């Protein structure tokens, strides 16, 4: 993946129009792209994990030292080849390459640019797997780079750390290597690159850089590397290249928009001989950005998300579209798993055709299919009715091709008829609508569902009952899931283990986790969640209105995959979901035991959500279901209940004009879950791996008693909001160490982090906890890290006592 040839191609390559010197460059580019056959099809990107998570298992085997780098590379090549062949056999014209990654496409771009932070000791030349994975995961001595959410998705990317003194260089020719790999198979592909402006806008300032500077000022430093990559691609025979510039859908200022003009003007000469697609996705493109984009030099085609960006159609109507460019129309949803309404999409395409002409229109996905499951054909758990309503990545590129053919007068009547029947079935199915649930959700309107007592009063009442020390310690919820634990869960589902045997095994695991926490002297315990496969799927399996897959995996980051539930109908809770396990865990200890729930907003944002009603309606239904669970936990004697809202920030719309509406109903949904509990019942919530500073007032409005929140991997970015004067009266636990790295932090390092927190937070509200759950770690890492965390808390308690 990250091998680099010994010498880079730097000479300018001759292109196919070099023997027409009298033809202007813009005209030559039009002549070249004019060779597209009518109504072509395009896929923005494709899942890389494999239909049965082959990449996940290959990565984890390599990281554990059980397989070699060659073994890993072989699995990767097999996956890439399979993807390309599938799309080629289906007739896809524009097949993407360089969308495969061992961890993340932004990190791949960092490798391509040689933008390695100095702490990793890279001295130039080839960026190998050791440096690459150290940046992604950290190692025994060095922390990983920051990880955050990719726009408003559940995918994460590694945030580039850039400074004015960084020496960029062409350090990975992965894009060229993968293009050649496909070409050797006889498959022509479109190499995909993260665009230079989006790369910079998604980066952060390197630590320790004191002099203020604009990240966009580095544009002139990275463009030469992009030029070298383009020259190599042309030399390899590429005729198209795709630049993903999703930041164009954000609210950008004049200088940011001007950066796109400057970047593509600088790339114009290097693009000679190539046709460039600039791809945008995830939202409507603002009018000023639309004007900037459609006027860019060197750009042959523009891709729009017409699923989440329906208002972009108005811009095409009102502002027109340039006659010298192709429009790649993203009418097949790349972020959900519902079958496309082909008739509706065909009407949209014909509308666009009436404006720009058939010869300039290409049918595409709305964004990369990375965010969908791989292949519906692998599903044996779904019944035929629900299955007929769905389309995974494989089915989606078939939909793209079917639409392209239909618009070209080659409509597959049988395919369209089956699609229409499925659409009608979904609308009329009794399984979708529950009038009692709809009435209960409607009754929520007009109330704000706040607890009646202020948080400071509640905390006093809770402290009298819980009697916790200053700087109380806790963890976020999950503990390592061993192979034996996963095996017993799998065998129970397959009816190979009796219910009594399963309950006994899970209770033994809970007891082990409880005893470990007691030995470590953690103050507020968790049961470790051994009965849970996933923090969303576990609840969805017990709620009405949800369906589940066997292999519907989606990559979250690196080897971490999730299997989102499918919300197809109205949601309700038939019976308690967690009370049995939480009560059993509490009976094993005299220390407070947290009841662990996933909040309604996170369940919503981490599921494939029905698209036939507003998202907030579904969220309110889930909130009512979780409210019943909270009240049952309280009745069972659970004094601390954590309602995780890890994905609240993730669902924030990308455009500022839409954010307040989302935050209002999302925060309201959380408050619904716990508005009826006693003052003495302590409500926690948890959030992770997003930028929370801009929504801190909404977080305060959630009115939780305690919030634990990711902090250490982002280098205490969260603390800056409190330095700026935001007052937080509830309990708060900014994470003191990064759980996504195998590195074990020292007592001194954790104590230093806590001391930084104490400069901006009152000691009586500060909690001590890791960044996130411990599910993905090993006990050999968890035990010493937690021991150091508790030791650091005890050390500072003594220091604070002496200071008094």
N, C-alpha and C positions, 0 to 999 in steps of 0.2 A: 504493500500500500504506500509506504512512505520511502521507498527506495528512490535514489536520485542518480541519474546517469552521470558519468564522469565528466562530461563536458556539455554545457548548455548551448543550444542553438541560438546564436545572436545575430547572424547575418539575415538581412531582409530577404524573404523568399519571393520569387516571382509568382504572380498570380495569373489566373486564367485570362484576365483582360490586359495583360502587359503588352500585348501586340496591338492594342487600340489606344495609343497615346492621345489621340485627338478627342476621345470621348470623355466628358467630365466624370470625375470620380462618383458623384451621386447617381449619375445615369448608369454608370457601369454596375453599381450596386443593385439598382432596380432591375437591370437586365439579368443579373445573376439570380436574384430572388424570384424573378418572374418565372423561373422554371418549376416552381412548385405546382404539382398537379392540383386540379380544382378540388376544393373541399378536403384538405388534408386534416389529419388528426395529430394531436400533440399531448404528451403527458409531462407535467411540470417536474415530477420526481416520483420516486417509488420507495416502498418500505425496504429496509436493508436487513431486517432481522431473520428473514426466512420464514416459510410457512409454519414451521414447528420450532421456532426460536433457535435455529441452528447456530446463528452468530453468537447468541448469548452463551450457549454451552461451550463453544469454541473459545470465546474470550475468557470465560472463567476458568477453563482448563489451562489456558496459557498463563493466566495470572497466578494460578496455583502451582505452576511448575510441572504440570502433568503432561503437557504437550509442548511442542517446539514452535518457533516462529513460522517455520515452513508449514507445519500442520495448520496453523491459523490462516496463513495466506492461501492455502489450498481450499479451505472451507469458504473463504471470502470469494475466491475466484469462481467456485462452483455456484455460489449464490448469484453473483453478477451475471454469469453466463446464462443461468436459468431465466433470470428476469429479462434479459435482452432477447432471448429466443422466444419467450412467451409473447412479448409485444410485437416482435417482428412477424411471428406466425399469424398474429391477429390482424396484421395489416397496418399497424401504427406507423405513421410516416416519420414523426419527430420523436425519436426514442432518446431519453436522457442518459448520459453517462456522467461519472464523477458525482453521483448522488449517493453512492455507497460510502460508508464511513465505518471505521472501527470504533468511533466514539461520537463524533459530532462534526457537522460540516463547517461550522465556524472555526473549530479547532483545526480542521484540515486547512482552512485558509490561513490561519496563524502559522501553520507549518510551511505552507507554500511561500509565505512572505518572510520566513525566518524570524518571526516576531516572538522569539522565546525570551521570557523574563530572565534576567541574569542569574537569578538564584539557582537555576537548573544546570548551570555550568556548561551550556552548549557553546562551543567555540567555532561554529561554522561548519560548512560541508553538509553532509547528509543528516537529516533529522531521523533518527531511528526510533524504534518502538519504545525503547527505554525512556527517552526524553519525552516522547509523545504521551505515553501513559503517565509519566510523572506529572506533566502539566494537568492531565485530566483527573488523576486520582491521588496525587501526592505520592510520597514514598516514606520509608522509615524515618527520614530526617527532614523532609521538606513538605510543606503543605501544598495542596492542590491550588490551582487557580479558581477564582470565583465561578460559581455556576448559578445561572438564573433562568427564568422561564423565557421561552422563545415566543415573544409577543403574547397573545392571549391563549396559548395552547398549553397542554401538559407536557410538551417536549421541553428539554432543558439544553442550553448551550453553555460552553465554556467561554467566559468573558475575556476578550483580549486585554492585556495590560500594556499600554503604549505610552512612551515618553519621547520627548524631542530628541534625545540622544540615541534612540534605538536605531541600529544599523540594519535596515531591511535588506534581504537578499533572497534570491530564488533558491529555496531550500527543499522543495518537494515537487517533483513533476508528476504527481499522482494523476492529475487531470489528463495529461498526455498519455501516460501509461495505460489508463483504463480506456481511453479512446482507441488506442492501438489494439488493445486486447479485443475489443468488440469488432474492430475492422478486420482482424485476422479471422474472425468467424463469418465474415461477409456481411456484417451488420453495420450500417452507417448510423452514428449517434450524434447527439448534440451535447457536447461537454457543457456542464453547468458549473458556474463560478458564483460565489457570493460577490455581488457588485462592490466596487471599491468604496463608494460613499456609504452604503449600508454597513459595510464592515467597520468603518470608522465610527459611525453613529452608534453602533452596538458595542463599542469598546469602552474602556474606562481609563482614567489616568493611572499610570503606574505609581505604586507606593513610593514615597520619598521624593517625588518631584515637587519642588517648592514653587518654582516660577509658574504662574498661571499661563496656560496656553490652550488653544483650541485643538481638539483632536482632528478637525478638518484641515488644520494647517499641515498635517502629515500627508495630505493627498499627493503632493508632488514627490514624496518619498516612496510611496507604494506603487504609483502608476508605472514606473520603469519595470518593476517586477511583473505586473500584469502584462506589459508589452512583451516581455520575454516569453511568458506563458502563451500568449496569442501567436507569437512567431513559431513556437514549437508546435502548436496545434495545427497551424497552416502547413508546416513542414511534414506533419504526420498525415495530412490529407483532409483535415476537417474543413467543412464549408460553412457550418453554422456554430454559433456559440451562444449560450444563454447566461445572462447576468441576472441573478436574483437581487432585486432592489426593493424588498418589502417595506423599507422605511418610508417609501414614497406615499404610503397611505396614512402616515402620521401627520400631526399638525406641525408642519415645518415652517421656519421663518425664511426670510429672503436669502440670507447667507447660506443656509442649508440647501435651499433649492438651487442656488447659484453653483454650489459644489457639484451638482449633477451636470450642469452645463459645462463646467470646467473639466470635469473628469472625462466625459465622453468626447469633448473636443480634443483632449490630449491623447485619447485612445484612437481617434479617428484614423490616423495613418496606419496604426498597427492593425486596425480592423479591415483595412483594404484587402480584399480577397476572402473575407469572412462576412457572413450575414449575422448580425447580432440581434438577439431577442432580449428586451428588458422586461422582466417578469415582475409583476406586482401581485400581492395577495393579502387576504385576511380582512379587508374592509374596502369601503368606497375610497376612491382616490379624490382628494380635494381638488377644487377647480384650478387653483394656481399650480398645483403639482401636475395636473393633467395638461395644462398649457406648457409647462416646462418639459414634461416628458415627451409630448408629441412633437416638440420642436428640436429634440436632441439630434446632434450631428452623429453620423456613423451608425445609427440605429435603424435596422431594417424592419423590426417587428416589435409590437408591444403586447404584453399579456395582461389581461384584467380578470380579477375575481368577480364574476357576475352572480355569485351566490350570496356572499356577505357584502357585496358591493353593488347592489342593484341600482343605486342612484348613479352609478357610473354610466349607466345607459342614458340617463338624462343628459350627461355631459356630451356623450357621443352625438345625441340628437341635436343639442343646442349649440355646441361648439364645433361640431364636425370632426372629421378624422383625416389626417394627412393622406393624400393619394399615393405617396411614395412609400407607404409602410403597410405591413400586414397587421391585422388585428387577431390575436390569439384569444378567443372567447372562452373563458372559464365557466362553462355552464354545467359541468358535472362536479358535484360537491366532493372536495378532497378531504373534508373534515368530519363527515358523518357517514353512516353506513346505510342510509335509506336508498332504495332504488330510485333512480332518477325518473321524474315524470317526463318521459320522452316527448310527449306531445307538447307540453308546456315549453320545454327547452327548444324544441324545433321551432316553435312560434317565436321565441326570443331570437334565435339565429336568423330567421327570415326577416325579422325586424331590422337586425343589424345589416343583413345583406341588402336591404332596401336603401341603406344609407351609403355603404362603402363598396357594394358590389360583391358578387360571389367569389371572384378571383382573388380578393384580398382577405378572405375570411378563413381562419383555421379553427377547428373545434378543439377545445382543450379542457383539462381539469381546472378547478378553481385555484388549486394550490398543489403542492406535493401530496401524493397519496401516502406519505410517511405517517400521516395522522389517522389512517384507517387500518383495519385488520387486513390480512393478506389475501385469503382466498376462501370464499364461502363454500367451495366444494369440499373443504376439509372438515365441515361441520356436520356432526352426527347427532348432536344434542338438541338442536332446534327442530321444532315441528315444521311441517311443510308450509303451513299458512304463514307463520312468521318469516320463515326463510324466503318466501316469495316476495316479501316486502323489502328485502335487503340487497345490498351490493357492496362487496369488499373490493380491495384494490384490483384484483383480476377482473371482476365483473365491471368495474368502473371504466377500465380502458376499453372493454368491449362496448360499453355504452357510448363512449367517445367515438369509436369507430362507426357504430351504428348511426349516430347522429350525422357524422360527416357524410356517410353514404346516402342517407335520406335527403340531405340538403342538395346532394348532387344527382338526385333523381333515381337513386338505387335503393329505395326504402325496403327494408326487410319486414314485410307485413306481419309475418308470424311473430317476430321479435317484438314489434310494437304492440301487437294484439295481446301478447302475454303480459307485457308491461302494463297496459291499460287495465287488464283484469286484476292484476295485483294491486294497482292503485285503488280500484273500486272496492276490492276486498278489505283493504286496510281501513277505508273510510266507514264501511258499514259493519265491521266486526264488533260483536258484543263484548269482546275482550278488551276493547280500547276504552270504552266509556263506562263510568260508575257514577250515577247521579248523586248518590249519598256523599261521595268524596267531593264532587263538584260543589255541592251545596255547602259543605263544611268549609271549603277553601274560600268560597264567595263570602261567607259570614265573617271572614277575617278583616274585611275592608272597613276602614273607619276607626280602627284601634291600632295603637302603636306597640302594645304588648311589652311594656317595660315592667321590671320588678319595682314594687312601690317604694322600697327603701333605698337610700343612696348607698353607693358601693362602700364608702368609708364606714358607715354604720354596720353594713353586712360583714365587712372584714373584722371588725371588733367582735361581733357575735361569733364568727367562725373561729377566731383565735382563742376565745374562751373555751370553745369546745375541742379544738384540735390541739392546742397548746404546742405550737411549733416553735422552733428556735429562730433566731435571726438568721437570715440567708438559708432558708429551708431548701433541702435538696430533693430532687425528683428526677424521673426520666420521662420521656415523651409518650411511651406506651409499649411499643413492640420490643421484644428481645430476640436474639438470634434464632432463626428457624433451621434446626439441624436436619440432616438427611433422614434420620429416624423419625423425626416429627412429621416431616412431609410424607414419608412413607405411610405412617399410620393413618394420616388424614386421607391419603389417596386410597388406601385399602378399605377404609370405612365407606368412602363414597362408592367403591366397587362392590360393596357387600361382602368383603372378604374378612372383615372384622366386625364382631357384634357391637351393638350400641354400648353394652356394659364394658366391653374391652376398650372401646374408644374413649369413653368417659374416664375410665381408670387411667389410661395412658396420658390423657390431657391433664387430669388432675395431678398426676405425678410431675409433669413438666411445670405446671403452675407452682407446685410446692417447691420445686428446685429453684425457680426464679424468685419466689418469695424469700426463701432461706438465704439466697445469695444477697439480695438487697438488705436483709436484716444483718447479715454478717458485715456488709459494707457500711451499715448504719445510715442508709438512705432514709429520709424522713417521711416522705409520702410515696407509697409503693404503687406499682402496677402489676398486673398479673401476667404480662408478657405476650398476651394474645396468641397462645399456641393453637387455638382452635380456628384461627382466621387465616384464610389464604391471601386476602387483600383487604385493605381498609374500606374499600367501597363495595367490592364484589360480595364480601361477607354479609353486608346488610341487604344489598339488593336481592340476594338469594332468599331472604326471609320477608321481603316486601312484595305485595301484589303490584302488577303493572310492569315487572322487570322480566327480561329473558336473558339467558346466558349461553356463552359459546364454550367450545372445547379448546379451540385454537385461535380465538379472536384476539391475539396478542398485538399490542402496540408498544413501540419503544418510547420510554420516558427519558432515559439518558444511558449512554454506555451499554452495559448488559442488562440494565434494569428495564423490565417490560411489565406492562399492566394489561389486564384483560377487562376492559370496561364493560359494565352491564349495559344492556339495551333497554331504555325506558320506552315502552311501546304504548302504555295505557295509563289510566289514572292510578295513583299510588296510595296504598293504605297498608297498615300493619296488622296482620291477623292475630299475632300473639307476641309476647316478649321475646327479645332476641339475644340479650346479653346478661339478663338478671341472674340466671343459674350460675354462670361462670364467675361473675363478679362477686356474688354472695359466697360462693365456695372459696374464692381467693381471700375474701375478708375474714372468713372463719379460720384461716391459717395464720393470722397475725393480729397483734394488738395495735399495730400502726395503721394509720389511715390508708385505705386502698382505693385508688381511683377507679371509678366506672368509666370505661372507655367507649366513646361513640364517635362516629363520623358525622359532621354537621350537614345540614341539608344543601348548602351551597356547594360544598365539596362533592357530595354525592352527585349533584347535578352536573357540575363542571367536569367530573371525571367519569361521566357516563356518556354513552351515545344517546342523546336526548331526542324525544319525539319532536318532529318539526311541524306538527299540525296544530299547535297552540303556543302562546307565548311562553318563554322559558320561566318567567316568574310564576305563572300558574302552576307549573309542575313543581317548582321549588316550594311554594306554599303547601302543596300536598305532602311533600316529603317532610317539611317542617312539622306538620301536624302528626305525622307518624312518629317522628323522633321525640316529640313532646310527650307522647304516651310512654315511650321508653324511659325518658328522664324521670317521669313521675313514678314509674314502677321501680326504678333503681333507688330512688329516694325512699320509697315505702319499704324496700328490702334492707334499709339501714346503711346504704352507701352515702357517706358524708361529703365525698369529693367526686364530682362528675366532670370529666373532660369531654368537650364537644369540639372535635377538631374541625377547623376551617382552613386547612392548608391551602385550598385552592380559591379562597375568596378574592385575592388580588388577581389571580389568573384570569378570571372572567371579566375583568374590567375592560370595557370597550376601548379601542385604540384611539378613538376620537374624543376629545375632551367634552364636546357638546352632548355626548351620550352617557357620560360617566356618572353623573349625579343620579340619574334615574336608576341605573343598575345598582349603585351603592345603597340607595334607599330601600329597594326591595330585598337585596341580599342581606343587609344588616337586620332588617325587619324579620326576615326568615330565621336568622339565628336567635333573635330575641323571643320569637314564638316558642322555640323549643324549651326554654327554661323560665318563662315568665311566671309560672305558678309555684316554683319551689320555695321552701322556707329560707329565711335569712341565714340560718346556720348551715345550709347546704352550699358548699363552695363550688362555683361553676368555673372551670378552666376552659381555655381554648388554645389552639396551637396553629401557627402559621409558619411557612418555610419557603425559602428559595424564590423570593420575588423582591421587588423594590417596594417597601411598605411606607417609606417616608411620605410619599405624596397622598396616602390615604389614612394617615395616622388619626385624623379626626373621626373618620368613619369607624376605625378600630376602637377608639374610645367610646363611640356611640353604641357599639355592640354591648357594652355594659357587663362584660364578663368580670368575675372577681379576680381572676389571674389569667394572664396570657403568657405562654411560652413561645418564643419566636426565634427563628434562625438569625444568627448574628456573626458567628466566628468566621465562617467561610467567606463572607463578604467583608471581612476585616473591620468589623464593628461599624459598618455604614449606618446601621439603625440608630446608633447612639447619637449621631449628628443631629437628629431631629430634636432630641432632648437638650442638646447644647444650645439649640436655637430658641429655647424657651418654652417648648411644649410641656405642659404639666400633666403628669399621669398619676392619678390617685389610686388606681387599682394595683394589684400585685402584677409583677412582670418578671419574666425570666428570659433575658436575651441569652442565646446559646453560648456556652463557654468552650465547646470544642466541636470540630467538624466530624460528623459520623460517616461521611462518605469517603473518608481516607483511612487506610489501615494504620496510619501513624498514631502513636499513643502520646498525648500531650503530657508534659511534666506538671508536677504540683505548682512549680514556680510560674509556668506559662499560664495556667488556669487562674492562679491567684492574681497575676498581672491583669488578666482580662476582667476579673471581678472588680479589681481596684479602679479600672477605667470606668466601669459601670457606676461605681459608687461616687464618682465625680459629678454625675448628672442625674442619678436616681437616689431616692431616699432608701436607707438601709432596711427600713421596716416594710418596704414593698418589693424588695429585690429577692428573686428566687435564683437558684443555681441548678442548671440542667444542661444536657447536651443540645446540639442544634435540632436534632430530629430523632425519629425512632431508630432502634438498633437492629432491626430485622436483617439487614444485609451484611452485618458484621459477624465475626467469629467470637466465641467466648474468650479466646486467648487475647483478643483485642479489647473486648468490652470490659472484662473484669479489672485489668490494671487501669484502664482509662477512667472508669467510675471510681475506683479506689483513689486515684489522684484527684478527681473532682471533689470527693467528700473531704479528703485531706486538706485541699485548698480552702474549702468552706470553713472547716474547723479552725484552720490557721487564722483566717481573717476574723472569725468570731472572737478569738482570743485577742487579736490586735485591737478590734473595736471595743472590747470590754476594757482593756488597759487604757485606751484613749479616753474612756469615760471616767 
